[in-house]
Amino acid sequence: MLRFMPVGDSMTIGSAGEHTWRYRMWQHLRGTYGGPFALVGPRETLYDKAADAPTSYEYADPDFPRAHLAGWGEGWLHMAPLIGDAVRGHRADVLLVSLGLIDLGFYTNAEQTAENVRAFVAEARRANPRIRMAVLPVIPNVRAESDPPFAAEVTRFNELLAKAIADLDEPRSPLLPASPPSSYDINHDTYDGTHPNASGEHKIAAAFAAAMHQAWDLGEPYEAG
């Protein structure tokens, strides 16, 4: 049994009424991974915008393993202290990580955020020395288009993230950079300039799927269906 744990912020937890890219990834793995697998994690809910809390189970299609470690308004800063217990408690084998936008927007600069990446990796490996991690950089968003200093921090962080992945990669616990979707367009792939719509969900799932297929021969190329 291969256990995947999606780790992320509002783009990963999703909100009431959505499928989420987690669902798209589950569909993809179900069709292409040739063995038993599960999505695991300590949380299952979506974010309820009306309640301003992660209390919703109203998935567009609830019939899938909904477990995750994602939170609306959470970043590397928040997940680094949680990841060890989550990996240990749910016996995760592969982390699919999409974080950073919240950190840079509200909490830490690029350098501080990169240090939290390194702390996250260390804690995950402490819990499972053979953990594999696929990591997506901060992808296009509306604030980066309208706020040049923020855009510069995003660019700098993505550079530091790539360096951290290269520095920390090791054979028994590989760190894999997932390339941002080349065709991702905030005007067509999000509903508000940041959060993915159905098209964006497919493209984020495809980014992880492509990285794992190319680097680890896991699954097959992604086909949106």
C-alpha positions in Angstrom: 0.0 0.0 0.0 1.5 3.3 -1.1 0.2 6.2 1.0 0.1 9.7 -0.4 -0.5 12.8 1.8 -1.5 16.0 0.1 0.0 19.0 2.1 -1.0 22.5 1.3 -2.9 25.8 1.8 -6.3 27.0 0.6 -5.6 25.7 -3.0 -5.2 22.2 -1.6 -7.9 22.1 1.1 -10.5 23.6 -1.3 -13.8 25.0 -0.3 -17.4 23.7 -0.1 -18.8 22.5 -3.4 -15.4 21.9 -5.1 -13.8 18.6 -6.3 -10.2 19.8 -5.3 -7.0 18.7 -7.1 -6.7 16.0 -4.5 -9.7 14.4 -6.1 -8.3 14.8 -9.5 -5.0 13.1 -8.3 -7.0 10.3 -6.8 -8.8 9.7 -10.1 -5.5 9.7 -11.9 -3.8 7.3 -9.6 -6.8 5.0 -9.6 -6.5 4.7 -13.3 -2.7 4.6 -13.7 -1.0 3.3 -10.6 -0.6 -0.4 -10.7 -1.0 -1.2 -7.1 -2.9 -0.4 -3.9 -2.7 3.2 -2.7 -4.5 5.6 -0.4 -4.7 9.3 0.3 -3.9 9.8 4.0 -3.7 12.6 6.5 -5.2 13.9 9.8 -7.9 16.1 8.1 -10.8 15.5 5.8 -12.8 18.7 5.5 -13.2 21.5 3.1 -13.2 25.2 4.0 -16.7 26.6 4.6 -16.5 30.3 3.5 -19.8 31.1 5.2 -18.6 29.7 8.6 -15.1 30.9 8.0 -13.9 27.6 9.2 -12.7 24.2 7.8 -15.9 22.4 8.7 -17.5 21.4 5.4 -17.8 17.9 3.9 -19.7 19.1 0.8 -17.3 17.8 -1.9 -18.6 17.9 -5.4 -18.0 14.2 -5.4 -17.5 12.9 -1.8 -16.9 9.3 -2.8 -13.1 9.3 -2.6 -10.4 9.1 0.2 -10.6 12.7 1.4 -7.7 12.6 3.9 -5.1 15.4 3.7 -3.0 17.9 5.7 -4.1 21.2 4.3 -5.5 24.4 5.7 -6.9 27.7 4.6 -4.4 30.3 5.5 -1.6 27.9 6.4 1.9 27.7 5.0 5.3 26.1 5.5 5.4 28.0 8.8 2.3 26.2 10.1 3.0 22.8 8.5 6.6 22.3 9.6 5.6 21.7 13.3 2.8 19.3 12.2 4.3 17.2 9.5 6.3 14.8 11.8 3.2 13.6 13.7 1.1 13.5 10.5 3.6 11.3 8.7 4.2 9.1 11.7 0.5 8.8 12.6 -0.7 8.1 9.0 2.4 6.2 7.8 2.8 8.4 4.7 5.1 7.3 2.0 4.8 10.2 -0.4 4.1 13.9 0.3 2.5 16.1 -2.4 3.3 19.6 -1.2 2.0 22.9 -2.4 2.8 25.7 0.0 4.4 29.2 0.1 1.9 31.7 -1.0 0.5 32.3 2.5 3.9 32.5 4.1 5.1 35.2 1.7 1.8 37.0 1.8 1.5 37.3 5.5 4.2 35.8 7.7 7.8 35.4 6.3 10.1 36.7 3.6 11.6 34.4 1.0 14.7 33.5 3.1 12.7 32.8 6.2 10.2 30.7 4.2 13.0 28.6 2.7 14.3 27.9 6.3 10.9 26.6 7.1 11.0 24.3 4.1 14.2 22.8 5.5 12.6 22.4 8.9 9.6 20.7 7.3 11.9 18.2 5.4 13.9 17.4 8.5 10.7 16.7 10.5 9.2 14.6 7.8 12.3 12.5 7.6 12.6 12.2 11.3 9.2 10.5 11.2 10.0 8.4 8.1 13.6 8.3 6.9 12.4 7.0 3.5 9.7 9.6 2.9 9.4 10.8 -0.7 8.3 14.4 -1.4 7.1 16.1 -4.5 7.1 19.9 -4.1 5.3 22.5 -6.2 6.6 26.0 -6.2 4.4 29.0 -5.7 2.3 29.2 -8.9 0.9 32.3 -10.6 -1.7 34.3 -8.6 -3.4 37.7 -8.8 -1.4 39.4 -6.1 1.9 38.7 -7.9 0.5 40.5 -10.9 -0.5 43.6 -9.0 2.1 43.8 -6.3 5.7 44.0 -7.7 7.5 43.6 -4.3 5.4 40.5 -3.5 6.1 39.1 -7.0 9.8 39.6 -6.3 9.5 37.6 -3.1 7.7 34.8 -4.9 10.5 34.7 -7.5 13.2 34.7 -4.9 11.4 32.0 -2.8 11.0 29.8 -5.8 14.7 30.1 -6.5 15.5 29.2 -2.8 13.1 26.4 -2.9 14.8 24.9 -5.9 18.1 25.2 -4.1 16.8 23.6 -0.9 15.4 20.7 -2.9 18.7 20.2 -4.7 20.7 20.5 -1.4 18.5 18.1 0.6 17.7 15.5 -2.1 19.0 12.1 -1.2 18.5 8.6 -2.6 16.7 7.0 0.3 14.4 10.1 0.7 14.1 11.8 -2.6 12.9 15.4 -3.0 11.3 16.1 -6.3 10.6 19.5 -7.8 7.3 19.6 -9.6 7.3 22.1 -12.5 4.5 24.7 -12.4 1.9 24.0 -15.1 3.3 25.9 -18.2 -0.2 26.7 -19.4 -1.6 27.9 -16.0 -3.5 31.1 -16.5 -5.1 32.8 -13.5 -7.9 34.2 -15.8 -8.9 30.8 -16.9 -7.7 28.3 -14.3 -8.9 30.1 -11.1 -12.2 31.5 -10.0 -10.7 34.5 -8.2 -7.1 34.9 -9.4 -5.7 32.4 -6.8 -7.9 29.4 -6.1 -8.2 26.8 -8.9 -11.4 26.1 -10.7 -11.9 22.6 -12.4 -9.4 23.4 -15.1 -6.8 24.6 -12.5 -7.4 21.5 -10.3 -6.6 19.3 -13.3 -3.4 21.3 -14.0 -2.1 21.1 -10.5 -2.7 17.4 -10.3 -1.0 17.0 -13.7 2.0 18.9 -12.4 2.5 16.4 -9.6 1.7 13.4 -11.8 4.2 14.4 -14.5 7.0 14.9 -12.0 6.4 11.5 -10.3 6.1 9.7 -13.6 9.2 11.2 -15.1 11.4 10.9 -12.0 10.0 7.8 -10.3 8.2 6.0 -13.1 5.1 6.2 -10.9 1.8 6.1 -12.7 1.5 7.4 -16.2 1.2 10.9 -17.9 -1.9 12.7 -16.7 -5.0 12.8 -18.9 -7.8 15.1 -17.8 -11.1 13.3 -18.2 
